[in-house]
Amino acid sequence: MFGHIINILLTELTRSVWENLDLGRVYRPHCVWSVLTTSVKILPDRPPARLIRGKKSAVARSNTEVNKLKEDFNNQCKYVASLEEELARVSKKVKTQKEELDDLRVSFDELEQYTRKNSLELHGIPEDIDLPMAEIVCKVAEAIGVELECDDVEIAHRLNRKKGIKPIIAKFVSHKDKSRLYKARVQLKDSTVPSVFPNYAGPITTDPPMRIFINENLTQYRKEMMSLALQKKNDQKITNAWSLDGKIFVKTSPSGQPRRMYSKEDIKEGIELSLSEHGQAKISIKSLFDKGG
């Protein structure tokens, strides 16, 4: 349509120019302007009704599409909100279940440790000592001044271990006998295999000396706790670490009170060590250590 109008304007302009030009006469621009002004008057004042109807129809379709997009967007927002509510509900449920599972693990660990309350582990005793297990236990007890009869040992045998000497686990008839032997274990610091078993004919080493150690029979988790505590001791962040009836204790200073450790997190994160200006260790115990002594 607009191309047709342009063609009309160009045709009228050309005709007017040739009609108003004579040889030897100067071209008068106002003639061209007169033609343009006259020709423009042929343009309609308003666009055709068909064009208006087309535009209105396009706008209506666009509005319909926009409204549909708004509706879809609102539906998606509602769906996302429902998913967020469901996620919050599931997360809360998972957290509750995790807490319950942690409680069950603690209860199971405590129950398992309770079954080990009468048991001790003896480490460093060569496997080629030709004596019954109960008699070996009694020999160690005798060496540290504890009166013990073989009948006091309910059962004793070697534990499986892939590396090193297999330790002996001994379960005692009474908790009292177990406690007496465990309490006297500090006397073993001056004892070695040859001093405890004079008739031992196997290979003997002096560097390192063939020392004997007595430990409580701990659950796997408590063994890991004890290992972490001993590492802290080696790093000089605590002065001592030990177990008593399956409970793990540490001392953070020579004059400090023993503190019970309830988890590996207690041992990993519970102690902050800083040095004072005089180079003395200053220990800060976090609130999680205040669960009990």
C-alpha positions, 0 to 999 in steps of 0.5 A: 500500500505504501509502495503504491503511494510512493509511486504516485508521488514520484509520478506526479513529481516527474510530470510537474518537473517536465511541465515547468521546465523550458529550455533556457529557463531556470528550474523553480524548486517551489514547483516541486514543493507545490506538487508534493503538497498537492500529492500528499493530500491524496493520502487518507487522514486515517488508516484503513479499517481493515488495518485497524481490525488487524492490529486490534486482533494482534493486540488481543492475541498478545494479551491472551498470550500474556495472560496465559503466561501470567497464569502459568507463572503463577501456577509455577510459583505455587508449585515451587512453594509447595515443593519448598514446603515439602522440602522443609518437611522432609528436611525436618524429618531427616534431621529428626531421624538423624538425631534418633539414629545418633541416639541409637548409635550412642546407646548401642555403643554404650551397651557394647562397651558394657559387655566389655567391662570385665575385659582387658587387652595385653599388648606386646607379648610374643606369640611364641611364648609356650604357655596357656593364655590364662597363665600368661595373664597371671604371669603379667599380674604377678610381675606388677604385684597383683594376686591373680589365679588362673581361675579368675580368668574366664577366657583368654585368647589372641585377637586377630591382627594383620600386622604386628604381635596379636594382642591377648584379650582376657575376660575376668570372672569379676570386675574387681579383678579386672580393675585391680590389674588395670589400675596396676598397669602403670608398674609395667613401665619398667617391665619387659618381656624377658623380665616377666617371662625369664624362660622366654627363648625367642628373639629379644630386642632392646631397641625398642625394648620389648615392653608390655601394655595393658589397655581396656577392651574398647569399642571401635568408636572409643578406640578411635577417640582414644587414638585422637586423644593420644595424638593430642598428647603427642602434640602437647595439647593435653598432658594425659589421656586414658580410659576408665571403665570404657570412658575416655578422660583427658587432662589439659594441664598437670594441675587441671581436673580430668575431663570426660570426652563424649565424642571424637568432636570433643577431642578434635575441636574442644581444646584451643591451645595458645602460648602465653608471653612466658611460653607456658601453655594456656588451655581453653576448654569449650562449653562442650567439655562441661557435660560432665567430669 
